[in-house]
Amino acid sequence: MDNLFNSPSYGLLDYQVVLGKIADYIKADTDSTYKIIVGSDSEARIGEANFVTAVIVHRMGKGGIYFWRKNRLQNQHSMHERIARETQMSLELAWQIRDDFQHNGLSAYEPEVHLDVGMDGVSRDMVKWVTGMILGSGFAYKIKPDSWAASKVADRHT
């Protein structure tokens, strides 16, 4: 997995620098309310798939910043495989952020996971499975149409 993230605001950054930027952003306006959101999306290509995982820091009512990373994986043929991998990638990043926030004074900010599945469309048969994974890991989640971190932000970079 690539540990370099892209940012429209800051360019190409290592994960540890991303954590610092998130901390700086939150500490710059401590009177605001924040949500940390993680979401992934993928796009199939012949023999491979592009996966994008994004982390968004939403300063509620005042915008936000985001960071994303892209990975190409071979042999991700079915939509079910890709959704399972998207969920896994989002969950792994949410766990990493949660763990790292325990050490940098941001432990009050629990990531929320946005899943690229919904009750309408072909992904509906996977909703219970992937939301169960997220709930079992202790994270809140959103599905389509409310999962904009996956269906809008990550999707923009696939």
C-alpha positions in Angstrom: 0.0 0.0 0.0 1.2 3.4 -0.9 1.6 5.6 2.2 1.8 8.9 0.2 -1.3 11.1 0.1 -2.2 13.9 -2.3 -3.8 17.1 -1.2 -5.3 19.9 -3.3 -4.0 22.3 -0.6 -0.6 20.8 0.2 0.5 18.5 -2.6 2.1 15.1 -2.1 2.6 14.2 1.6 3.7 11.3 3.7 1.1 9.9 6.1 2.8 11.4 9.2 2.8 14.9 7.6 -0.9 14.4 6.8 -1.5 13.8 10.6 0.3 17.0 11.4 -1.8 19.0 8.9 -5.0 17.5 10.3 -3.9 18.5 13.9 -2.8 22.0 12.8 -6.2 22.5 11.0 -8.2 21.5 14.0 -6.0 23.4 16.5 -6.3 26.6 14.3 -10.0 26.9 15.2 -10.8 25.1 18.4 -14.2 26.8 18.6 -15.5 24.8 15.6 -16.9 21.3 15.5 -15.1 18.7 13.3 -15.8 15.4 11.7 -13.0 13.1 10.5 -14.4 11.0 7.6 -12.8 8.2 5.7 -14.1 6.8 2.4 -12.9 4.7 -0.6 -14.0 4.2 -4.1 -12.7 2.1 -7.0 -12.8 1.9 -10.8 -12.3 -1.3 -12.7 -9.9 -1.5 -15.6 -8.9 -4.5 -17.7 -7.1 -6.9 -15.3 -6.8 -4.3 -12.5 -8.7 -1.7 -10.5 -7.8 1.7 -9.2 -8.7 2.3 -5.5 -8.8 5.7 -3.9 -9.1 6.2 -0.2 -9.7 9.7 1.2 -9.6 11.3 4.6 -11.6 14.5 5.0 -11.5 16.9 7.9 -14.9 18.7 7.9 -15.0 21.9 9.8 -18.8 21.8 10.3 -20.4 24.7 8.4 -17.1 26.1 7.4 -15.6 23.8 4.7 -12.7 21.5 5.2 -9.5 19.9 3.9 -8.9 16.4 2.5 -6.1 14.0 1.5 -6.3 11.0 -0.8 -4.1 8.1 -1.9 -4.4 5.9 -4.9 -3.5 2.2 -5.3 -3.7 -0.1 -8.3 -4.4 -3.7 -7.6 -4.4 -6.6 -10.0 -7.2 -9.3 -10.4 -10.0 -7.3 -8.7 -12.6 -8.5 -11.2 -16.0 -8.5 -9.6 -17.8 -5.6 -8.0 -18.1 -7.6 -4.8 -14.3 -8.0 -4.6 -13.8 -4.3 -5.1 -16.4 -3.2 -2.5 -14.9 -5.6 0.0 -11.5 -4.1 -0.7 -12.8 -0.5 -0.5 -14.3 -1.3 2.9 -11.1 -2.9 4.0 -9.0 0.1 2.9 -11.3 2.6 4.6 -11.4 0.5 7.8 -7.6 0.1 7.9 -7.1 3.9 7.5 -9.8 4.6 10.1 -8.0 2.3 12.6 -4.7 3.9 11.9 -6.1 7.4 12.3 -7.9 6.4 15.6 -4.7 4.9 16.9 -2.5 7.8 15.9 -5.0 10.3 17.4 -4.5 8.7 20.8 -1.0 10.0 20.7 -1.4 13.6 19.3 -4.1 15.1 21.4 -7.0 14.4 19.0 -8.4 11.3 20.7 -11.8 13.0 20.9 -12.2 12.8 17.1 -13.4 9.3 16.1 -13.4 8.7 12.3 -16.6 8.1 10.5 -16.5 5.6 7.5 -18.4 6.4 4.3 -19.2 3.3 2.2 -19.8 3.3 -1.5 -22.9 1.1 -1.2 -26.6 1.8 -1.0 -30.0 0.3 -0.9 -30.6 1.3 -4.5 -28.5 -0.3 -7.2 -26.3 -3.4 -7.6 -24.5 -3.0 -4.3 -27.6 -3.3 -2.1 -26.9 -7.0 -1.4 -23.6 -6.1 0.3 -24.9 -3.3 2.6 -25.5 -5.6 5.6 -22.1 -7.3 5.3 -20.0 -4.1 4.9 -21.9 -2.1 7.5 -21.5 -5.0 9.9 -17.8 -4.9 9.4 -17.7 -1.2 10.2 -20.0 -1.5 13.2 -18.1 -4.5 14.5 -15.0 -2.3 14.4 -16.6 0.4 16.5 -17.0 3.1 13.8 -20.0 5.1 12.7 -20.8 4.8 9.0 -22.9 6.3 6.2 -24.1 4.7 3.0 -25.4 6.2 -0.2 -26.8 8.7 -0.7 -25.2 10.2 2.5 -21.7 8.7 2.0 -20.2 11.6 0.1 -16.6 11.0 1.1 -16.7 7.8 -0.9 -19.1 8.6 -3.7 -18.0 12.2 -4.3 -14.5 12.9 -2.9 -12.8 9.5 -3.5 -14.7 9.0 -6.7 -13.3 12.3 -8.1 -9.8 10.8 -8.0 -10.4 7.3 -9.3 
